[in-house]
Amino acid sequence: MTDRSPDPRESARSSLGRRSFLGGALAAGAAGAMASPLTADAARAAGAAASDGTTSHPFYGVHQAGIDRPPPTQAQPVASFVSFDVTVPGRRELTGLFRVLTERARFLTSGGTPPGTGPRDDRLLGGTVVPDGLTVTAAVGASLFDGRYGLAARKPVQLETMRAFEHDDLNPVECHGDLLLQLCAGHRDVLVHAFLDVLAHTGDALRPRWRADGFLNPPRPSGTPRDMLGFKDGIANPDTGNAQQMNQQVWIPPRTNEPAWTAGGTYQAVRIVRFFVEQWNKVPVGEQERVIGRRKVTGAPLYGTDESQDPVYTNDPQGRVTPLNSHIRLANPQTPDTASTSALLRRSYQYTRTPDPAGDVNIGHVFCCYQRELNTYIAMQTRLENEPLVEYISPTGGGYFFVLPGVRNGEDYYARGLVGT
């Protein structure tokens, strides 16, 4: 699940691989390889998920797919979060890298017959690449702005390297990164194919840093899926179909204190969280519910009967029904001073890994969320630092990233506003 290669800044890059990548990247830019018509994407996007893998989501747009398209309640069942170190020597090569990534993402999310030129397709999906609902969501980390590419002045205002909160046990080999690709699809083979395709077409320009693979549990019995603690996860989300809510809580608007190129993007937090399920399962269900703040079977607030009911604390100021230190109440205390740091869009996945050397079960949660301000997540997580749940979980990795604005059309490419002169 996790792969860490040697630090690319400490090892020599292959000049042959770099020349091959740069030649392909610049040729693709000159030939307009990304200029597929928007109408083709729109035509393919019609309809719900298809069992034959032909479903696709529009690639072009103001925002990237994989955040609100499709919405979390209808999200693809499998995902890979892949972090990379960027190894190209300069801005020109970095621009070429983003052009290549754009072309590959457009092709992979649309599907079709692999071209006869360039790296040979692995045929993992047969003779024709099926989109299978694939979304490729590209984001950049704080380290990309470290001076190598002259981008320091264009860094998103709140983007920083993820620090360890109290009780975290962060493993350096699965933290941070210059670039994060979030791959989501209907089946695992499509994700593996997309990952290998990106590696094949970028040569030594990208070096995998860490990867976290996840899946969604089906709703049991209905509604929001459950996490590996047995509780419904992601109930409290903005309505992704409500443009006003998304603009207020998720998307960076134009004309803010953020650099102009960030409009249409969003801040992303990814946290790999191990669950100590064997210890958790020894806790009586009633106590588990007080730790979380919801009913385990229904997902409802502790005073309610249905997961769709919003928690209300005005009649419970002392926390007799919903404890003041329960997970959902700390995440959103519903007080005037926390209102601006309580709303974010969650899109998380579950994971299973090889047991640790002691033989202990290693399963958990790839927590992922998006918010208009990174400080929203940081303030929320700070409130959760000493919640009762920390006894049963251990955050081990992840990072903070800025999701790039969407690719508008065939002439556009990832990060054009960032890397363009």
SULZIGI-V47801 format. One line per field, one symbol per residue. ss: DSSP state (2 for helix, 1 for strand, 0 for the rest). phi: phi as a letter, one per 20 degrees, with the letter a starting at -180 (. if undefined). psi: psi as a letter, one per 20 degrees, with the letter a starting at -180 (. if undefined). A space follows every 10 residues. Layout:
ss = ???
phi = ???
psi = ???
This chain:
ss = 0000000222 0000222222 2222222222 2000000222 2222000000 0000000000 0000000000 0222000111 1111110000 2222222222 2222222222 0110000000 0000000110 0000111111 1222200000 0222000000 0000000000 0222100011 1111100222 2222222222 2222211111 1111100000 0000010000 0100000000 0022222220 0000000002 2200011111 1111102222 0000222222 2201000000 1000000000 0000000000 0000002222 2000022222 2000110011 1110000000 0111111111 1002222222 2220000222 2211111111 1110000000 0000022220 0
phi = .dcceggffd cfefffffff ffffffffff emfeefffff ffffffnegd fenefcdgee rfdffnddcf fgfcfffcbc dddceedfeb fgffffffff gfffffffee nqegffdngf fflgdnfcee flmfcdddbd dfffdeofdm dgfdfggefb ffeeegmfcf egfccmpfbc dddcbebfff ffffffffff edlefccgdb bcdbbdffgc ebmffeefen dfcnfecfff edffffffdc efeflcffgg ffgneaecdc cecedeffff feegggfgff fencfffemf ggedccffff fcdfecfemf edgfdfgfff fbfmdgedge ccdbdebdce bccfgfgenf fccrbefcbc bfcffgffff fffegdfgff fdcbfcaord bdffgfefaf eebgmgffef e
psi = hpporqphij qqqohghghg ghghghgggh ilijlqqhhg ghhhiqrapq ijjipqqpgq rhqqrifior qhikqqiqqp oppqppjqha gghgghghgg hgggggghih rappqiraqp qikhjbhppp hkjpqoopqq rhiikjihjk jhijppgjpr pprprpiqmp ohilqbqhpp poppahqhhh ggggghgggh iicjhpopgr poprrpqqpo irbprqaiij qppkgnqqoi iohgghhhhg qprrlaiqqh iipiaqqppp pooppmhggg iipqhhhghh ggjrpgghjq qhiaiqhipp ppjhjlhjkh goqhjqghhh hnilqhijhi kipropmrqq qprpqrhijq pnqcpnppqq qhphhggggg hhhjhkqhhh ijropiabrp ropqrrohai irrpkghgiq .
